[in-house]
Amino acid sequence: MSIPTEPIGSLPRPRALQTALAEHAEGRLSTAELAKIQDQAVSDTLTRLEQLGCAVLVDGDQAKPSSITYPLTGLTSLASDGVVIPYADGHTRQLPRLTAGPFRYQVRADTYLRAAQNHTERPIKQAVVAPSALSLLYPGQSIASYTRGAFLKALANESEAEIRACLQAGAHCVQLDFTEARLSLKLDPSGGVLDDFIALNNEVLGRFGDEDRARLGVHTCPGGDHDSTHSLDVDYAGLLPRLFRLKVGNFYVQLASEPDPERVLKIIADQLRPGIRIFVGVTDPIGTTVETPDEVRDRVLLAARYIPLDQLGTCDDVGFAPYADDTSTSRDLAFAKIEARVRGTALAAEALGL
């Protein structure tokens, strides 16, 4: 037995892709030409991950505008003045606002998965946006002739269809990005919004059987954008007991950047149940220095004191660039951190006699 280790999802885009995205936005590059450069970035990402010894690969979200908004690409019934996400350094991100129904995904993540499969035979993990995040598209005031209830029903159906398409396409696993979970407790400390998010996500996840759920996971973190976070100051103690209600077989938990990781591990240990695996974050993507393999090893060994080895895995804390325009972390730095995670996890497995 070894300790499985997986990336979370996004990686910084190569400079050529960043340039192409700017030129496309200005109308100086065709969509077809942009798609070719995105495919080249996917191929390079997968090749570099293979060279680092990654057993499970990701495409790095190279063709996504962001890990949240990709299903909306081409949707016309949107306004720009949606929910604002504030970050600790003062910058913000803003979601669009739905202006009319019916709601349908314009792009599903299986299209990215199938494109990536053209470049490798290794297992590929596919990250998808959680329906709870897209529920924020609906405005506070009702949309004429399209109720919030009708929107949520359509959203659940679209999310289920996307997950099924990824599973059917052969994804190693499908990971729901649930970064809004911790943020919700900052915006609503009572936990009411978080409970609504959990209920919506479980409405979708509950449609899958046990065999499929073993290939489903959820990722939680305090956000990561331009080397800042939106909710690192929110106590995990209010989130984790609710998070573990989700009907998935895998949980990816940001941990390396926590001020007191052992305290968090104790909370996780109290929530453990049979049949789930906990992937703990052992590298900090918004950190400016590269962890050493020995540092990663020690973080894994600490986690092994609280999580049974047959339920333990490792991951990066968050994606390295969930928004396509985030250039705060270099591509080389990201791959160096991933290499440290892979090597450090192997060192831990050796130390544990696995």
Long-range contacts (C-beta under 8 A, 24 or more apart in sequence): 1-309, 1-310, 1-354, 2-346, 2-349, 2-354, 3-300, 3-309, 3-312, 3-313, 3-314, 3-345, 3-348, 3-349, 3-352, 3-354, 4-55, 4-56, 4-277, 4-279, 4-313, 4-314, 5-54, 5-55, 5-56, 5-279, 5-313, 5-314, 5-315, 5-341, 5-342, 5-345, 6-56, 6-58, 6-125, 6-173, 6-252, 6-279, 6-313, 6-314, 6-315, 7-49, 7-54, 7-56, 7-57, 7-58, 7-125, 7-315, 7-316, 7-338, 8-58, 8-127, 8-175, 8-219, 8-221, 8-252, 8-315, 8-316, 8-317, 8-318, 8-319, 9-58, 9-60, 9-61, 9-67, 9-125, 9-127, 9-175, 9-177, 9-219, 9-319, 9-322, 10-60, 10-61, 10-64, 10-67, 10-127, 10-319, 10-320, 10-321, 10-322, 11-45, 11-58, 11-60, 11-61, 11-62, 11-319, 11-320, 11-321, 11-331, 11-334, 11-335, 12-320, 12-321, 12-326, 12-327, 12-329, 12-330, 12-331, 12-334, 13-41, 13-60, 13-62, 13-321, 13-324, 13-331, 14-41, 14-44, 14-331, 16-40, 16-41, 17-41, 17-62, 18-325, 18-327, 21-324, 21-325, 35-63, 38-62, 38-63, 39-63, 39-115, 42-115, 42-116, 42-119, 43-119, 46-116, 46-119, 46-120, 46-122, 46-124, 47-119, 47-120, 48-335, 49-335, 49-338, 50-120, 50-122, 52-335, 52-338, 52-339, 52-342, 53-339, 53-342, 53-343, 54-122, 54-338, 54-342, 55-122, 55-123, 56-122, 56-123, 56-124, 56-125, 56-172, 56-173, 57-116, 57-120, 57-122, 57-123, 57-124, 57-125, 58-124, 58-125, 58-126, 58-127, 59-112, 59-113, 59-115, 59-116, 59-124, 60-320, 61-112, 61-127, 61-319, 61-321, 61-322, 61-324, 63-112, 63-115, 64-112, 64-324, 65-323, 65-324, 66-322, 66-323, 66-324, 67-127, 67-129, 67-177, 67-319, 67-322, 67-323, 68-95, 68-129, 68-133, 68-134, 68-177, 68-322, 69-95, 69-96, 70-107, 70-109, 70-129, 71-105, 71-106, 71-107, 71-108, 71-129, 71-134, 71-158, 71-162, 72-96, 72-105, 72-106, 72-107, 72-137, 73-106, 73-107, 74-106, 74-107, 75-104, 75-106, 77-101, 77-103, 78-137, 82-136, 82-137, 82-139, 83-136, 85-183, 85-223, 85-230, 86-230, 87-223, 87-225, 87-226, 87-228, 87-229, 87-230, 88-228, 88-229, 88-230, 88-232, 88-233, 89-226, 89-227, 89-228, 91-225, 91-226, 91-228, 93-225, 93-323, 95-136, 95-137, 96-137, 97-137, 97-139, 98-137, 98-138, 98-139, 98-143, 98-151, 99-143, 100-143, 100-146, 101-143, 101-145, 101-146, 101-150, 101-151, 101-154, 102-146, 102-150, 102-154, 103-137, 103-151, 103-154, 103-155, 103-158, 104-154, 104-158, 105-158, 105-161, 105-162, 108-161, 108-162, 108-165, 108-166, 109-162, 109-165, 109-166, 109-174, 110-162, 110-165, 110-166, 110-168, 110-169, 110-171, 113-166, 113-169, 113-170, 113-171, 114-169, 117-169, 117-170, 123-172, 124-170, 124-171, 124-172, 125-171, 125-172, 125-173, 125-174, 125-175, 126-166, 126-171, 126-173, 126-174, 126-175, 127-174, 127-175, 127-176, 127-177, 127-219, 127-319, 128-159, 128-162, 128-163, 128-166, 128-174, 128-175, 128-176, 128-177, 129-176, 129-177, 130-159, 130-176, 130-177, 130-178, 130-180, 130-197, 130-201, 130-218, 131-155, 131-156, 131-158, 131-159, 131-200, 131-201, 131-203, 131-204, 132-178, 132-180, 132-181, 132-196, 132-197, 132-198, 132-200, 132-201, 133-177, 133-178, 133-179, 133-180, 134-159, 135-196, 135-197, 135-200, 136-180, 152-200, 155-200, 156-200, 156-203, 156-204, 159-204, 160-204, 160-207, 163-204, 163-208, 163-216, 167-212, 167-215, 171-215, 172-215, 173-215, 173-216, 173-217, 173-250, 174-215, 174-216, 174-217, 175-216, 175-217, 175-218, 175-219, 175-250, 175-252, 176-201, 176-216, 176-217, 176-218, 176-219, 176-248, 177-219, 177-319, 177-322, 178-218, 178-219, 178-220, 178-243, 179-219, 179-220, 179-221, 179-222, 179-223, 179-230, 179-318, 179-322, 181-220, 181-239, 181-242, 181-243, 182-220, 182-221, 182-222, 182-223, 182-231, 182-234, 182-236, 182-239, 183-222, 183-223, 183-230, 183-231, 183-234, 185-231, 185-234, 185-235, 185-238, 185-239, 186-230, 186-231, 186-233, 186-234, 189-238, 191-238, 191-242, 194-239, 194-242, 195-242, 198-242, 198-243, 198-245, 198-246, 201-246, 202-245, 202-246, 202-247, 205-246, 205-247, 205-248, 206-247, 208-247, 213-247, 213-248, 213-249, 214-249, 214-275, 215-249, 216-247, 216-248, 216-249, 216-250, 217-248, 217-249, 217-250, 217-251, 217-252, 217-279, 218-243, 218-246, 218-248, 218-250, 218-251, 218-252, 219-252, 219-253, 219-315, 219-318, 220-251, 220-252, 220-253, 220-254, 221-254, 221-281, 221-317, 221-318, 222-254, 222-257, 222-318, 223-318, 224-285, 224-286, 224-317, 224-318, 224-319, 224-320, 224-322, 225-322, 225-323, 225-326, 225-328, 226-326, 226-328, 227-286, 227-288, 227-328, 227-329, 228-286, 229-257, 229-286, 232-257, 236-264, 236-267, 237-267, 240-264, 240-267, 240-268, 240-271, 241-267, 241-270, 241-271, 244-271, 244-273, 244-276, 248-276, 249-275, 249-276, 249-277, 250-276, 250-277, 250-279, 250-313, 251-276, 251-277, 251-278, 251-279, 252-279, 252-281, 252-315, 253-278, 253-279, 253-280, 253-281, 254-281, 254-317, 254-318, 255-280, 255-281, 255-282, 255-299, 255-303, 255-317, 256-281, 256-282, 256-283, 256-284, 256-287, 256-291, 256-299, 256-317, 257-281, 257-284, 257-286, 257-287, 257-317, 261-299, 261-302, 262-302, 262-306, 265-302, 265-303, 265-305, 265-306, 265-307, 266-306, 268-306, 268-307, 269-306, 269-307, 272-307, 272-308, 272-311, 276-311, 277-311, 277-312, 277-313, 278-303, 278-307, 278-311, 278-312, 278-313, 279-313, 279-314, 279-315, 280-307, 280-312, 280-313, 280-314, 280-315, 281-314, 281-315, 281-316, 281-317, 281-318, 282-314, 282-315, 282-316, 282-341, 282-344, 282-345, 283-316, 283-317, 283-337, 283-338, 283-340, 283-341, 284-317, 284-337, 285-316, 285-317, 285-318, 285-319, 285-320, 285-329, 285-334, 285-337, 286-317, 286-318, 286-328, 286-329, 287-337, 288-333, 290-333, 290-336, 290-337, 290-340, 291-337, 291-340, 291-341, 291-344, 292-340, 292-344, 293-340, 293-343, 293-344, 293-347, 294-344, 294-347, 295-340, 295-344, 296-340, 296-341, 296-343, 296-344, 296-345, 296-347, 296-348, 297-344, 297-345, 297-347, 297-348, 297-351, 299-344, 300-344, 300-345, 300-348, 300-349, 301-348, 301-351, 301-352, 304-348, 304-352, 309-352, 309-354, 314-341, 314-344, 314-345, 315-341, 316-341
